[in-house]
Amino acid sequence: MELFTSTLSQMLVLFLFIAIGFVLQKTKIVPESGAGVISKLENNLFVPAVVLSTFMQNCTVGYIKTSWRLILFGLIVAAVTIALGLIIAKFTSKDDFIRKTYAYGLCFANFSFMGIAVLKALYPQFLTDYLLFTLPAQVALYGWMIPYLLIPKENTAESGEAALTKKEKFKKKIKPFINPMFIAVLAGIIIGVSGLGAILPEFITETVKQAGNCMSPLAMLLTGLVVAKYDLKPVLKMPSLYIVTALRLIILPFLFGFILKLTPFGTGVYMLVMICYVSMPLGLNTIVIPTAYGKDTSLAAGMALISNVLSVLTIPLVFMVFL
């Protein structure tokens, strides 16, 4: 019960930031461009700073030798969740765009922004393990699932693929992976393993650390800002929204948790990183990315709102049962 209470307390802090962002947007205190600015800061500065700082401090030669197990475990969990998500989504709607929105929500929880925030607050000593565990999911996310599920086919320029040279095709394939997150991972590993972190000036390491500290509250503010822009009354009447949310927050975490308990990896760091990965609410990619292509993302906003509100209770519950 103590774990439930401590986790609930932390979730209420995060939820309060979401509520503040919601109010700031509804009252027009924050301009319309505010969410876009914060999103760019999160993706290009604050989240990479968390990753860089964590690997700089904790990534040693000995740790690298054993980290392949976490990466392999992450690959298996990501593959199973993606397969389940795509299969279940086929039965949710006849509309292709709605079905893909549900599919993305079932395949990927908000394991980056929210997952890192929760783990930083409750189990900061395992953040390096979590980041390595989620690497396969990051690869699948940027290299396959976002282009497949969230970018409309008419915008993928498939018709012009044949006109590209081999060099251009190669650049197009690797472009999704040349992002601040992966650069921060590589830089952090190099600095950590080489021991360069010990000789870096303190003002540099402290700047990276302080930038990382901004990540959690701003990520939650961003959620509130984005959701507040939509009229969600019609969407909140859709039964399928609640079914998918229940699958994301309760059914999948308990299914994965009980299955893992039957294996030799049912305790310790493996259970922790997996539960944190699968029990998070819906993220904002289903809102931000399709919006850029003129799609109606009110359904995705409704999913984000409902799942973030309910996760205040479901995350402490799942953590209490399995951790």
N, C-alpha and C positions, 0 to 999 in steps of 0.2 A: 504493500500500500504506500510505503514511503516513496518508492520509485514513481508510482502513479502521481502522487502529489507534487513531487519535484518536477516531473515532466509537464504536468498540467500547468504549473506555475510558469514555466518557461514558454509554453505554448500560448498562454494568456498574454505574456509580454509581446510575443511576435504578433498575435492577433490584434493587440491594441494598436500596433504600428499600422496594420492593414486598415483598421477602423479610422485612424487619423488620416491616412492617405485618402480614404473614401470621402471623408468630410471635407478635406482640403479641396478635392476636385469638385464636389457638389456645390460648395460655397464659392467656387471660382477664385479662391485665394491663390491657387497654383494655376499658371496659364496652361493653355491646351498643349503647348510644346513641352511641358514639364516632364511628362511620362517618358517622352522620347529621349530627353536629355539624361534622365536618371538611368534609363535602360542602357544607353551607350556607356555611361560611366560604370555601371555594374559589369557589363560584358567586357569592356576594354581596360578597366583599371582595378576595381575593387575585388571582383572574384579572382582574377589572375594574381592579385596581391596576396590573397589568402593562400592560394596554391603555392606560389613562390615562397612565401614565408614558411609554410609548413614543411615543404621538401628541403629547404635550406637548413632547417633546424634538425630534422629527424631522419633524413635520407642518408644512411651510412652504407659502407661496402657490405657489411654483414646483413643489413636489411635488404639490400638489392638481391642478394643470393637467395633469399627466401620469398621475395615478393612475387615471383612467377606464379605461386600457388594462388595468391589473391587475385591476380589478373585472370588466371584460368577459371577460377570460381566465378568471377564477375562476368566472364564470357558466357559461361553456362547459364547463369541466372538471366542475363540480358537476352540470350537466344530463346529461352523458354518463355519469358514474359512477352517478348515480341510475337512469338508464334501464337501464344494464347490470345493476346490482344487482337491480332489480325483475324483469328478464327471467330472469336466472340463478336467482333464488330460486324461481321457479315450478317448477323441476325438482328442488328439494331435499327436499321433504316434502309429504305430503298433509294433514298437520295445519296448520291455518291459523295458529295461534299460533307454531309452530316455523318455519313458512315466513316469517312476518313478522320473526321474530327474526333469521333468516339474512339476510333482505332488508336490514334496517337495518345489519347488520354489513358487508354488501357495499357498501351505498350510502355509508356514513360510517365512516371510520376515526376513531381518537381524535385528530383534527386540532387539537383545542382544548388539552386538558391536556398530552398527550404531545407534540404538534406544537410548541407554544409552548416547552415545556421543552427539547426537542432543539435548536430553532433558537436559543434564548437561549444555550445552551451552546456551539454550534458557529459560528453566524453571526448574532450579535446585531445587526449593522449592517443586516440585512435583515428584522428583525422587523416593522417598519412595513409593508413590502411584503407580508409574509405575512398580516398581519392584514387588510389591504385585499383581498387575493386571496381570503380565506376569508369575506368578508362575504356574498356570495350563498349560500354553503353554510349560514351561520348563519341567514339568512332562511328558506331551504328547511327547515332543521332544526326551527326553532321554530314556523314558520307552517304547515307541512304534514306533514312526515314523522313527527315525534313523535306528533301526534294520530292520524295514519293508521295507523302501524305499531305503536306501543307502547301506546296507550290502548285497551282493549277497547271494542268498539262499544256494549255495554250501558251504558258509563259516559260516553258522549259526549253524552247527553241530547239526541239528535237529535229525539226525539219532541216535545220542548218548544220547538223552534226557532221554530215558527210563532207561538207565543204571545209572542215577544219583540218589543219595539218596534224601530224603525229605529235609534234611539240605542243601545239595548242590543245589537243585532246588531253595530253598528259597534265598540262597546267590546269585544265578544267577539272580533272579528277582529283588533283591534290589540293586545289584551292580551299575546299571546305576545312581541311586540316591545318591550314596556315592561319590559325586564329590565336588570340592572346592566351586562351586557356592552355593549348598544347605547347605554345612557346614557353609559358610559365612553368609547365611540368618539366620540360627538357632543361630549362635554365636552372630550376630548383634542384633537379637530380645532379646536374653537373657541379653546381656550387656545393651541394651537400656532400657528395662523394669525394670531391677533391679537397674538401676542407677550406675552400675559399671563404666560406661564411665567417670563419674565425678571424680573418684578417681584414674583412670589409669594415669601413668606418662605421661607428655606431649610429651616426645620423642617417646612414643609408638603410641599415637593417630596421631601425626604429620607424623610418618613413614607410617602409614596406608593411611593417606590422600595423601601424596606425591606419594605413589605407585599407588593409584587410578588415580592421575593426568596423569600418563603415559599411561593409557588405550586408550584414544581416538586417539592420534597421531600414536601410534604403531599399533592399529587396522587398520587404514587407510593405513599405510605403508605396512602392511601384505597383504592387498587386492591387492595393486599394485605389490608386489613381486610375488605373486602367479599367477596372471593373465599374467604377463610378460613372464612366462615360456612356454606359448603355442603359436602355430601358428594358429591364429584364422581366417585367410582369408576364408577357406572353410565354417567354421561354420557361419560366419557373412552373408553368402548368403542364409541362411535358413529362410524362411518367418515365420515359427512357433516360432522361437526365439523372433522375434519382437512382435508377437501376445501375447505370454506369458508375455513378459516384459510389454506390455501395460496393460494387465490385472492386473499385480502385482502393477504397479506404479500409474495407473490412474483409471481403471474401478472399482476395488475392494475398494480403498479408498473412491471414490465418492459414490459408492453404499452403503457402510456401514455408511458413514457420513450422507447422506440424510435420510437413514432409522432411524438412531439414532435421527436426528432432529425432527422426528415425535413422539418421546417418551418424557416423563418427564426428561430423562437423556441427552437431546440433547445439554446441555451447561456445562461449568465448567470442573471439573477434569475428568469426565467420557468421555467426548468428546476428551479431550486432550490426555489421555492415549491410547484411542482406535485409534485415528488418527495416533499417533506416532507409534503404533504397526503395523497397516496395510499399512502404506505408505512408509516404508523403502525398499531399494533395495534388490536384492538377496544376500545371504551370501556366505560363503566359504565352508560350510559343504558338499555341492554337489561336491566340488572339492577334498577336503582333505581326506574325508572318503573313497570314492570309489577308489581313487588312491592307497590307502594302499592294495587294493585287485586286483590291476592290471587292472583296468578299464580305458577306454579312457574318460577323463573328459574335453575334449576340448569344448564340448557343454556347460557344466556348467561354464567354464571359460569365454566363450563368453557371457553367460547370466549375469555373475557378472560384466563384463566390461561394456556392454551396459546399464544395469540397474543402475550401479553406476554413469556413465556419465550423463544419463538422469535425475537421481534423484536430481541433482544439481538444476534443474528447477522445477521438479514435486513436490518435498517436499515443497518448499516455496509456490507453487500454492495451494496445498491441505491445508496447514496451513492457508493461507490467506482466503480461502473460508470458512473453518469451525471453525477457532479459532478467 
